[in-house]
Amino acid sequence: MSTFKTFGQEGIKDDSFLTATGAIASVMGGLRWVWSYMYDKTSFKLTYGVLLVLQIVLSGVISFTNSSKPAYFICVCLSLFCEGGHFTLSPAIMRTIFGKKASDVYGVLLIYPGVANIISSILVN
């Protein structure tokens, strides 16, 4: 999501729109409490399943939306909403699955985005 503006500029030439999209999408990322509420009212499998399906659909659709402002706006906002959900749900789910070892597992889980970024930059170069 850190490259949403660069990607959006390929089809949308309105810089102020893309900046506003990023600002509003950041607010959507802060609505992570919605995922916590859903987790409290349902099971973690249902909550995380909804989050993953939504993110998979958005990942497939976003490449077709950078020529439509409304569609691109919705995809970016929902993507950041999902990203916030991962950071909210992961610790609770780790505790449910791994019990007292949850903090160790969560620490390892947070290492992988950095490793993936290093590997992807090597592959791109």
N, C-alpha and C positions, 0 to 999 in steps of 0.2 A: 504494500500500500504506500510505501514511501515514494514510489515513482508514479503515483496516479496523475500528477500534473504533467510530467513528461509524456506519458502515454496519451493523456487527453489532448495534448497539443497537436498530436498527429491528425486529429479530425476536427477539433474544436479550437478555433483561433481566438477565442475570447478569454484573455488572461484573467480578467476580473471575475468572470464566472468560475473559472477553475480555482481561483483563490478562495472564493466564497464557498465553493463545494468542499474544499479542504477544511475550512473553518467549521462548517456545519457538520461535516463528517466527524470531526474531532469531538464535537458535542455528542454525536451518536455513540462514539466509543465510550463516552462517560456514562451512558445509560446501561452500563453493565449490571446494575442492580436488577434490571428486568430478568436477566438470566438467573440471578440468585433467587428471585421470587418464584420463577418457574421451577427451579430446582427444589425449593422448599415445598411447593404444592404437588409436585409429581416426582417421578423417579429420575435418577441421574441418567439412566439409559435413554429415556424419552427426551429429556432436556438436551443432552449432548447430541443425540441423534438428530433432533431438529436443527441444532446449530450446524452440524456437519453437512446435512443435506442442503441447507440454505447456502452454506459456503461453497459446496461443490457446484450447485446451480449457478451461483454468482461467478465462480471461476470460469465456467464454460460460456457464460453469456457476456461477460464484460468486454471481450475482444470484439464483439459486434456492436457495442454501444457508443464508441467514441466519436460517432458522427451525429448522435442525438443527445442534446443537452439534458432533457429530462431523464432519459434512460441511463445516461452516464452518472448523473447526480444520484439516482436511486441506487445504482450498483456500488458506487464508492461509499455512500452513507451506510448501506447495509453491510458492506464488507468490513468497515471499521466497527460497526455494531457487533459483528461476529468476533472480530479480534478481541474486543473487550470481554466478550463472553468466555473466550478461552482462558483469559487471565483470572476470571472470576470462578469458573467452574473447575479448573484443573486442580487447585489445592484441595477443594472439598471432595472431588472424585478420588484423588490420590489417597486421602484419608480413609474414605470408604473402602477402597480396594486393598490398600497396603497397610492400614493401621498405623502402628508406631514407626514404621519405616517410611512413611509418606514423605517426610521432609527430605530424606536422602534421595528418593525417587524424583521428587519435584526439583531438587537441585540439579540432577542429571538431565532432567527434561529441559531446563533452562539453558543448558550448555549447547544443545543442538542447533538452535537458530544461528549462533555464531559460527559453528562448524559448517553448517550448510552455506552460509554466506561466503566463507573462505573458499570452500570447494567450488561454488558456482562462479566466483570471480576468477579462479584458476581455469575453469572450463571455458569461460567466455573469452579470456585472453588467449 
